[in-house]
Each structure stands twice: as C-alpha cells, then as structure tokens.
C-alpha cells in the first residue's frame, strides 16, 4: 500500500474523526503499519500468529481495548460504532476496515499514560517498542527504523515537531 495514501486517505481522516489527530500520532501509526505489516503486505500474522490488520493487532488486545478502556468511554464507543460494518464481528473488521483498524491502533496508543514522543524516527521507534510491540515482543527498534525509512522515507535527525505533551 502506498504510505501517502494510507496517511492522507485513512489515517488523517480517522484521527480527525476521533478527535485524536496530531502529526506525531499520524506518523506513529504510519510507522506502525510499515513495521508490523510492511505497509499492508500482510493482513494476517506470518507463522500462524493471531495478529491481523495493517497494524497487526491481536484479537486479545482488541478485546481488552473494548473491555477495559472503551467500556468507560461511551462517546468514543459511539464514534467507533460509526466506523463499523453491520453484521461483521468487530475483530474480523480489523483485516478489511482500514478506518476501524486505524481507530483501534490509535486508541491502543492513546490508553498509554506516557505522552507521545517527539517526531523523529528513533523516538517513534522507541515508543512503538514500549507501547505496541512491548519488551517481550520480537520486534526491534532498529527494524522499525529500517522499515520506516524503507516504506515511508526518512525524516531529518532533528525533530520536525515536538509533542505538546497536553495529550497522548
């Protein structure tokens, strides 16, 4: 999938719809897609694992988001329901409903208490490792950095934008 199309046609409108838009959030999700699925090349985890979508979200993580985060945020649930296709289980929509899977990936990051990082590839990679892949995950910060540059392109070494730390 073309990274600019994913960014402009899916990520930006979804984040704006959710009221969770920022440059850092946009590139964190784009980098997550580059790392996790090689920008949509894999919609189901290789090797028989449970993760699905361009963001490789595990069904257990999806369900935990609904049970332990969204259950206490009815206005956010209403927005997510607006993204769903009727008669298809929510977890199944992660594979083919890009707006929904993007929303779930953003919410996965949003529920972390640590503010979003500065907008540099190394900072995004470290944040992804801590909060998406986790220390027990097989992914490496260096892989994220490589895949970001491979599928999206580089960024200057200096931060483009510093997160304002008023939200996450």
Backbone bond lengths (Angstrom), bond angles and torsions (degrees), N, CA, C in turn:
res aa  C-N    CA-C-N  psi(-1)  N-CA   C-N-CA  omega(-1)  CA-C   N-CA-C  phi
1 X - - - 1.439 - - 1.532 108.10 -
2 X 1.263 116.26 141.62 1.455 121.97 178.24 1.530 109.20 -70.68
3 X 1.329 116.61 125.50 1.464 120.37 -175.06 1.531 112.67 -62.94
4 X 1.328 117.42 -36.41 1.461 119.45 -179.99 1.527 111.55 -69.48
5 X 1.327 116.73 -33.38 1.468 119.45 176.14 1.525 110.09 -67.70
6 X 1.345 116.62 -44.93 1.463 119.56 177.87 1.528 109.74 -59.29
7 X 1.315 116.50 -44.53 1.460 120.63 -179.92 1.525 111.88 -62.56
8 X 1.329 116.58 -55.14 1.467 120.91 -171.26 1.522 114.61 -78.89
9 X 1.325 116.98 -31.95 1.468 119.81 -174.74 1.523 113.79 -97.33
10 X 1.315 117.82 -20.19 1.462 120.78 -176.76 1.531 111.84 -122.23
11 X 1.323 117.57 -58.54 1.468 120.50 -173.14 1.526 111.80 -63.45
12 X 1.321 117.77 -53.68 1.466 120.17 -177.06 1.525 111.78 -59.74
13 X 1.342 120.05 -51.08 1.465 117.84 179.85 1.535 113.67 -62.36
14 X 1.324 116.42 -35.11 1.467 119.21 179.62 1.524 110.60 -66.96
15 X 1.328 116.92 -46.63 1.460 119.82 -179.80 1.525 111.46 -64.64
16 X 1.322 117.25 -37.61 1.468 120.02 176.78 1.527 110.33 -65.53
17 X 1.308 116.94 -42.74 1.468 122.21 178.26 1.527 111.04 -59.19
18 X 1.335 116.41 -41.56 1.465 120.88 -179.22 1.529 112.78 -77.08
19 X 1.344 116.95 -16.33 1.455 120.21 -173.64 1.518 111.86 74.53
20 X 1.338 116.99 29.56 1.465 123.11 -178.02 1.524 111.15 -126.88
21 X 1.307 116.55 34.19 1.461 120.59 -174.24 1.520 111.96 -89.27
22 X 1.298 115.75 137.11 1.468 123.67 168.73 1.521 106.38 -161.62
23 X 1.317 116.34 160.07 1.468 120.06 177.96 1.522 110.62 -59.93
24 X 1.323 116.46 -41.45 1.462 120.10 -179.07 1.522 110.13 -63.42
25 X 1.323 118.10 -46.14 1.469 121.22 179.65 1.528 110.24 -60.82
26 X 1.314 117.23 -40.66 1.470 120.95 179.34 1.521 111.12 -58.65
27 X 1.338 115.79 -50.62 1.462 119.01 -176.03 1.522 112.77 -76.89
28 X 1.312 117.61 -24.42 1.457 120.11 173.46 1.528 109.90 -66.13
29 X 1.312 117.61 -43.60 1.466 120.76 177.49 1.525 111.14 -68.21
30 X 1.305 117.03 -41.55 1.459 120.11 178.82 1.530 110.15 -62.42
31 X 1.315 116.73 -44.04 1.462 120.60 176.91 1.513 112.32 -64.36
32 X 1.328 116.74 -36.26 1.467 121.05 177.20 1.522 110.08 -62.72
33 X 1.327 117.23 -43.49 1.471 120.47 177.73 1.528 110.94 -64.58
34 X 1.324 117.02 -39.36 1.470 120.03 178.54 1.519 110.65 -63.21
35 X 1.311 116.93 -43.43 1.456 120.82 -178.29 1.530 112.09 -73.25
36 X 1.296 116.60 -48.71 1.458 120.92 -169.25 1.531 113.93 -75.46
37 X 1.313 117.75 -37.45 1.474 119.42 -174.82 1.521 113.51 -131.00
38 X 1.333 116.88 11.00 1.465 120.98 -174.42 1.517 110.09 53.78
39 X 1.315 114.15 49.74 1.457 124.30 177.18 1.537 112.23 60.81
40 X 1.314 115.26 43.25 1.464 120.57 174.94 1.510 115.10 92.03
41 X 1.309 118.37 5.24 1.467 119.73 177.31 1.526 110.59 -63.51
42 X 1.333 116.07 -34.00 1.464 121.19 -179.71 1.522 109.09 -120.93
43 X 1.317 117.02 120.26 1.459 120.81 177.52 1.520 111.74 -99.67
44 X 1.318 116.29 -10.61 1.459 122.72 176.47 1.524 106.35 -129.59
45 X 1.319 116.39 137.05 1.463 121.29 -176.58 1.519 111.65 -56.82
46 X 1.316 115.41 133.24 1.457 120.82 176.69 1.526 110.01 -67.38
47 X 1.309 116.91 150.24 1.457 121.08 177.79 1.511 114.23 81.09
48 X 1.308 117.61 12.06 1.460 120.72 175.89 1.517 115.26 83.54
49 X 1.319 117.96 11.28 1.462 120.23 178.08 1.516 111.88 -70.83
50 X 1.324 116.41 169.57 1.469 119.85 -173.14 1.533 115.43 -84.72
51 X 1.323 118.82 -14.01 1.462 120.82 -171.70 1.530 111.96 -70.12
52 X 1.334 114.81 143.85 1.467 121.81 -179.17 1.527 109.70 -138.51
53 X 1.299 116.01 163.59 1.461 127.48 174.81 1.523 110.78 92.47
54 X 1.314 115.97 172.92 1.459 119.97 176.77 1.520 110.93 -65.18
55 X 1.334 116.99 -17.92 1.460 121.83 179.42 1.531 112.32 -101.31
56 X 1.321 117.79 -3.12 1.467 123.12 179.91 1.532 111.19 53.09
57 X 1.318 114.92 62.62 1.461 122.67 178.81 1.524 108.19 -92.57
58 X 1.317 116.60 130.13 1.457 120.38 178.37 1.522 109.42 -79.18
59 X 1.340 117.20 141.86 1.474 119.76 177.75 1.528 112.90 -52.92
60 X 1.334 118.02 -38.06 1.469 120.40 179.40 1.528 110.98 -63.53
61 X 1.335 117.32 -37.79 1.466 121.32 177.19 1.516 109.86 -67.17
62 X 1.326 116.66 -45.03 1.463 121.96 176.74 1.523 110.49 -54.85
63 X 1.329 116.08 -50.07 1.466 120.22 -177.51 1.528 111.15 -65.62
64 X 1.329 117.14 -37.47 1.462 120.98 178.20 1.528 110.80 -63.68
65 X 1.312 117.10 -39.47 1.465 120.91 177.05 1.530 109.84 -59.25
66 X 1.331 116.28 -44.74 1.462 119.83 179.50 1.526 111.77 -67.28
67 X 1.315 117.35 -42.85 1.468 121.01 -174.01 1.522 113.49 -77.74
68 X 1.314 117.97 -35.97 1.460 120.14 -170.62 1.520 115.31 -114.61
69 X 1.311 117.55 -3.18 1.460 120.08 177.56 1.532 110.05 -126.08
70 X 1.313 115.70 -56.38 1.460 119.09 -176.60 1.528 112.97 -69.53
71 X 1.305 117.61 -27.78 1.466 121.34 179.94 1.527 111.38 -57.30
72 X 1.330 116.91 -21.49 1.461 122.03 -178.49 1.524 112.77 -107.37
73 X 1.323 115.87 10.39 1.464 120.66 -177.80 1.533 110.31 -135.37
74 X 1.324 116.92 73.84 1.474 120.17 -174.65 1.528 114.38 -60.80
75 X 1.328 118.19 -31.86 1.467 118.65 179.49 1.524 110.85 -68.72
76 X 1.322 117.19 -34.45 1.461 121.03 176.90 1.530 110.51 -72.07
77 X 1.314 117.12 -37.61 1.473 121.13 175.63 1.521 109.71 -58.63
78 X 1.322 116.53 -43.85 1.472 120.35 -179.99 1.528 110.99 -60.27
79 X 1.316 117.12 -40.25 1.462 119.89 177.52 1.527 110.94 -65.42
80 X 1.330 116.56 -44.39 1.469 119.33 179.03 1.520 111.31 -62.11
81 X 1.306 116.43 -40.52 1.466 119.47 178.29 1.520 111.55 -59.74
82 X 1.323 116.72 -29.67 1.458 121.07 176.36 1.519 113.67 -69.05
83 X 1.318 117.21 -15.93 1.465 121.85 179.40 1.528 112.67 -95.43
84 X 1.315 117.34 -11.86 1.462 121.49 -172.69 1.527 113.34 -83.73
85 X 1.315 115.38 147.20 1.460 122.71 171.51 1.530 107.23 -88.34
86 X 1.315 117.91 135.15 1.466 118.91 179.70 1.526 111.65 -66.67
87 X 1.310 115.57 149.81 1.469 124.00 173.33 1.523 115.70 69.61
88 X 1.322 118.47 10.10 1.462 121.47 174.53 1.523 106.12 -118.04
89 X 1.332 118.05 126.05 1.470 119.32 179.44 1.526 111.33 -54.52
90 X 1.331 115.45 141.63 1.468 120.96 -176.64 1.528 111.89 -53.61
91 X 1.307 117.40 -47.00 1.467 119.87 -176.69 1.531 111.21 -63.29
92 X 1.316 118.01 -31.46 1.468 121.68 177.16 1.530 111.06 -70.32
93 X 1.314 117.04 -27.34 1.460 120.40 -178.86 1.525 112.49 -72.02
94 X 1.313 116.32 -16.16 1.464 118.48 177.02 1.522 111.48 -57.30
95 X 1.325 117.62 -34.24 1.472 121.58 -176.85 1.516 112.85 -70.52
96 X 1.301 117.66 -43.02 1.458 119.68 -169.72 1.511 116.71 -117.06
97 X 1.301 117.73 -11.60 1.458 121.82 -179.29 1.529 107.45 -102.05
98 X 1.313 116.07 93.61 1.467 120.94 -174.67 1.524 113.34 -64.07
99 X 1.323 117.51 -34.10 1.462 119.51 178.10 1.530 109.95 -65.17
100 X 1.329 116.48 -45.03 1.459 121.09 -179.54 1.536 111.61 -66.22
101 X 1.318 117.57 -47.48 1.468 119.01 -178.70 1.521 111.04 -64.89
102 X 1.318 117.56 -34.79 1.461 120.73 175.95 1.523 110.40 -65.40
103 X 1.309 117.04 -42.26 1.467 121.01 178.03 1.526 110.97 -61.74
104 X 1.323 117.07 -44.13 1.466 120.53 -179.92 1.535 110.34 -65.52
105 X 1.321 117.79 -41.45 1.462 120.56 178.27 1.528 110.57 -62.73
106 X 1.329 117.12 -41.42 1.474 120.34 178.88 1.526 110.79 -65.36
107 X 1.320 116.20 -41.87 1.465 120.06 179.22 1.527 110.35 -65.95
108 X 1.325 116.56 -35.48 1.464 120.26 176.51 1.535 109.97 -56.76
109 X 1.315 116.99 -44.94 1.462 120.27 176.79 1.534 111.28 -71.80
110 X 1.306 117.01 -36.83 1.474 121.56 -175.32 1.525 112.16 -62.46
111 X 1.307 116.96 -32.03 1.461 118.43 -176.18 1.530 112.85 -76.11
112 X 1.312 117.23 -4.43 1.461 121.11 174.72 1.527 109.65 -77.24
113 X 1.319 116.69 144.95 1.461 119.89 -179.59 1.529 112.57 -82.43
114 X 1.327 117.17 -23.33 1.462 120.25 179.00 1.526 109.59 -70.18
115 X 1.326 117.72 130.37 1.468 119.66 177.99 1.524 111.25 -60.56
116 X 1.317 115.89 157.74 1.456 120.19 176.02 1.521 109.54 -59.78
117 X 1.336 116.76 151.29 1.468 120.17 -176.11 1.525 111.73 -79.62
118 X 1.335 114.60 178.06 1.455 119.19 171.61 1.531 107.79 -69.29
119 X 1.310 115.04 162.14 1.461 120.75 -175.16 1.524 111.11 -89.85
120 X 1.326 114.73 75.20 1.461 121.85 169.99 1.523 106.08 -134.16
121 X 1.301 116.06 154.83 1.468 119.43 -179.52 1.526 111.14 -59.72
122 X 1.336 120.45 -46.89 1.469 119.02 179.79 1.533 113.14 -60.82
123 X 1.322 117.27 -39.57 1.464 120.32 179.93 1.532 110.95 -67.22
124 X 1.325 116.80 -42.31 1.465 120.35 176.73 1.518 110.28 -62.01
125 X 1.327 116.96 -42.29 1.466 121.53 -178.55 1.526 110.95 -62.82
126 X 1.308 117.20 -44.03 1.468 120.37 179.60 1.524 110.74 -65.52
127 X 1.319 117.44 -40.42 1.469 121.38 179.55 1.524 110.24 -65.01
128 X 1.335 116.47 -45.04 1.477 120.83 176.31 1.522 110.19 -56.54
129 X 1.314 117.94 -46.56 1.466 121.68 -177.50 1.524 111.03 -61.98
130 X 1.324 117.61 -43.85 1.464 120.80 -178.81 1.521 112.88 -69.18
131 X 1.330 116.73 -38.75 1.459 118.71 -167.41 1.519 115.81 -113.44
132 X 1.308 118.32 -14.01 1.467 119.77 179.90 1.521 110.49 -114.53
133 X 1.307 116.84 -53.47 1.459 121.49 -179.64 1.527 110.91 -82.80
134 X 1.282 118.42 -34.13 1.469 128.73 -178.53 1.526 111.38 72.12
135 X 1.299 114.53 164.35 1.468 120.45 -178.65 1.523 112.11 -64.44
136 X 1.324 116.99 -27.12 1.461 119.70 179.22 1.532 112.63 -82.84
137 X 1.312 117.94 -14.09 1.460 121.69 -179.67 1.517 112.06 -70.71
138 X 1.325 114.97 159.34 1.472 120.32 -176.91 1.523 113.39 -80.44
139 X 1.325 117.39 -18.53 1.453 120.24 -178.24 1.513 112.56 -65.49
140 X 1.324 115.06 151.65 1.463 121.40 -178.98 1.527 109.63 -121.37
141 X 1.315 114.94 148.32 1.460 120.88 177.17 1.524 110.09 -55.76
142 X 1.312 116.98 -42.30 1.472 120.54 -179.23 1.532 111.46 -63.25
143 X 1.324 117.87 -34.23 1.477 120.93 176.75 1.524 110.57 -66.36
144 X 1.333 116.07 -43.72 1.464 120.12 178.08 1.523 109.52 -58.26
145 X 1.330 116.59 -48.08 1.466 120.51 -179.66 1.527 110.94 -59.56
146 X 1.329 116.73 -44.65 1.465 121.14 179.31 1.527 110.65 -62.51
147 X 1.325 117.07 -48.21 1.466 120.38 -177.69 1.518 112.35 -68.71
148 X 1.318 117.80 -33.14 1.462 120.53 175.03 1.527 108.95 -59.79
149 X 1.325 116.19 -51.27 1.475 120.35 -178.89 1.526 111.24 -64.56
150 X 1.321 117.10 -37.70 1.475 121.71 -178.21 1.526 112.10 -67.40
151 X 1.318 117.17 -45.71 1.466 120.54 -172.99 1.526 114.19 -97.28
152 X 1.319 117.73 -21.44 1.460 120.54 -174.75 1.520 111.14 -116.63
153 X 1.315 116.42 -41.03 1.457 121.83 -176.07 1.511 108.78 119.09
154 X 1.302 116.63 176.81 1.455 120.94 -177.64 1.504 112.12 -91.42
155 X 1.302 114.07 168.39 1.463 122.32 171.58 1.516 105.47 -129.49
156 X 1.295 116.19 155.22 1.465 119.54 176.17 1.521 109.77 -58.16
157 X 1.300 116.36 155.13 1.460 121.09 179.14 1.528 111.06 -64.29
158 X 1.315 116.81 -31.70 1.460 120.19 178.28 1.525 109.63 -79.32
159 X 1.315 117.14 147.34 1.462 119.57 178.67 1.526 111.27 -59.39
160 X 1.318 115.85 137.05 1.462 121.12 174.80 1.513 108.66 -78.22
161 X 1.320 115.20 -38.85 1.453 121.11 -177.18 1.517 106.54 -149.90
162 X 1.280 116.91 135.55 1.459 121.18 175.45 1.513 107.17 -95.45
163 X 1.321 116.56 130.69 1.467 120.19 177.22 1.517 108.20 -56.79
164 X 1.319 115.73 139.54 1.449 118.67 -175.61 1.532 112.44 -78.28
165 X 1.329 116.08 -5.97 1.452 123.48 176.09 1.528 113.51 60.64
166 X 1.323 117.47 14.27 1.459 119.07 175.46 1.523 110.70 -88.43
167 X 1.311 116.47 -13.84 1.454 121.13 178.48 1.499 108.71 -147.93
168 X 1.302 115.02 178.86 1.455 118.40 178.61 1.502 110.64 -145.49
